[in-house]
Amino acid sequence: MPEKPTRITRLALVLDELLTLAEAHERAEVARYRRLAFSFLPFDTAVSRLMASLGIQCEMRVEELHRLSRQLGLPEASPPQASPQAASAPPFFVSTPAVAFDVLSQAVTDAGYSLHFHEHLREASTVPALYPALTAVIKQKRAEHAVLEGFLASRSGLTQMEQRA
């Protein structure tokens, strides 16, 4: 039986679609880091401050994407509406080292996903003018992921020492 040749196609996004996806993703990241900062506040203020600063970095990327849109002459996007799911999510507070480790582990996983998302956006871009901006975002996302991995490693060491004591 003859095999069908497989064809690999490349997804190409139009400029405004790409910027819209990048902005929506970064807005979701802002919300995620704000929730994490709030969740860690009563348990570990150092983690809370880290999450808040990562959220601020995301806000700065959203502003940079807006600036880039204006520079390229794209129409101003309307601000997104709050999702009902996010609005109805009950507050969650980290209260034990085990929960903190699990939440930090998930934050590392989510940061890895965000990094890959932006790498795929850059691959899908057909506009050479976006390459430097997307490369800068990817560099920041790599640093974000590395910081969270390092923080998780340092916290897991503290958790193990507490359990031995």
C-alpha positions in Angstrom: 0.0 0.0 0.0 1.6 3.3 -1.0 2.1 5.8 1.8 0.7 9.3 1.6 3.4 11.9 1.6 3.1 14.1 4.6 3.2 17.8 4.1 4.3 20.2 6.8 2.7 23.5 6.6 3.8 26.6 8.4 1.2 28.7 10.2 1.5 32.2 9.1 -0.2 34.9 11.1 -1.2 38.3 9.9 0.4 41.2 11.8 -2.6 42.3 13.7 -3.5 38.7 14.7 0.0 38.1 16.0 0.0 41.2 18.1 -3.5 40.5 19.3 -2.5 37.0 20.4 0.7 38.3 22.1 -1.1 41.0 23.9 -4.0 38.7 25.1 -1.4 36.2 26.3 0.5 38.9 28.3 -2.7 40.2 29.8 -3.5 36.7 31.0 0.0 36.5 32.4 -0.5 39.8 34.3 -3.6 38.4 35.9 -1.9 35.1 36.7 1.0 36.8 38.4 -1.3 39.1 40.3 -3.2 36.1 41.6 0.0 34.4 42.6 1.3 37.5 44.4 -2.0 37.7 46.3 -2.0 34.0 47.1 1.5 34.1 48.6 1.1 37.3 50.5 0.1 35.8 53.9 2.6 32.9 53.6 5.8 34.3 52.0 6.2 37.9 51.2 9.4 37.2 49.2 7.5 35.0 46.8 4.7 37.5 46.7 7.1 40.3 45.7 8.7 38.1 43.0 5.3 37.3 41.5 4.3 41.0 41.6 7.5 42.0 39.9 7.0 39.4 37.2 3.5 40.8 36.7 4.9 44.3 36.3 7.3 42.9 33.6 4.2 41.5 31.8 2.5 44.9 32.0 5.6 46.5 30.5 5.5 44.0 27.6 1.8 44.8 27.0 2.7 48.5 26.8 5.5 47.7 24.4 3.1 45.7 22.2 0.8 48.7 22.2 3.7 51.0 21.2 4.6 48.6 18.4 1.0 48.5 17.2 0.9 52.3 17.0 4.3 52.4 15.3 3.1 50.0 12.6 -0.1 52.0 12.1 -2.5 49.3 13.4 -5.9 50.3 14.9 -6.1 50.5 18.6 -7.6 47.3 20.1 -10.4 47.5 22.5 -9.6 46.5 26.1 -10.6 42.9 26.8 -13.5 42.2 29.0 -12.9 40.3 32.2 -13.7 36.6 31.9 -16.5 35.4 34.1 -14.4 32.5 35.2 -11.6 34.7 36.5 -14.0 37.0 38.2 -15.8 34.1 40.0 -12.6 32.3 41.0 -12.5 32.1 44.8 -9.4 33.6 46.5 -6.7 31.0 47.2 -4.1 31.4 49.9 -0.9 29.4 50.2 -0.7 28.1 53.7 1.8 25.3 53.9 5.3 24.6 52.4 3.9 21.6 50.4 1.2 23.8 48.8 3.8 26.5 48.2 6.1 24.0 46.4 3.1 22.8 44.3 2.1 26.3 43.3 5.6 27.3 42.5 6.1 24.2 40.4 3.0 25.1 38.5 4.3 28.7 38.0 7.5 27.2 36.5 5.4 25.0 34.2 3.3 28.0 33.2 6.3 30.2 32.5 7.7 27.4 30.3 4.4 27.3 28.4 4.5 31.1 28.0 8.1 31.0 26.7 7.1 28.3 24.1 4.0 30.3 23.1 6.1 33.4 22.2 8.7 31.2 20.4 5.8 29.8 18.3 4.5 33.3 17.6 7.9 34.4 16.4 8.0 31.3 14.1 4.5 32.2 12.8 5.5 35.8 12.1 5.8 36.7 8.4 6.8 40.3 9.3 10.5 40.8 9.6 10.0 44.1 11.6 8.5 42.0 14.5 11.4 39.7 14.8 13.5 42.0 17.1 10.5 42.7 19.4 9.5 39.0 19.6 13.1 38.0 20.2 13.3 40.5 23.1 10.2 39.1 24.6 11.5 35.5 24.3 14.8 36.6 26.0 12.7 38.1 28.9 10.6 34.9 29.1 13.7 32.8 29.3 15.0 34.9 32.1 11.6 34.7 33.8 11.5 30.9 33.5 15.1 30.7 34.9 14.4 32.9 37.8 11.3 30.9 38.8 13.2 27.6 38.4 16.0 29.0 40.6 13.5 30.2 43.2 11.7 26.9 43.2 15.1 25.1 43.7 16.0 27.3 46.6 12.6 26.9 48.2 12.6 23.2 47.8 15.9 23.0 49.6 14.4 25.0 52.5 11.4 22.7 52.6 13.5 19.6 52.8 15.6 21.2 55.7 12.3 22.0 57.5 11.0 18.5 57.1 14.3 17.0 58.5 14.1 19.3 61.6 
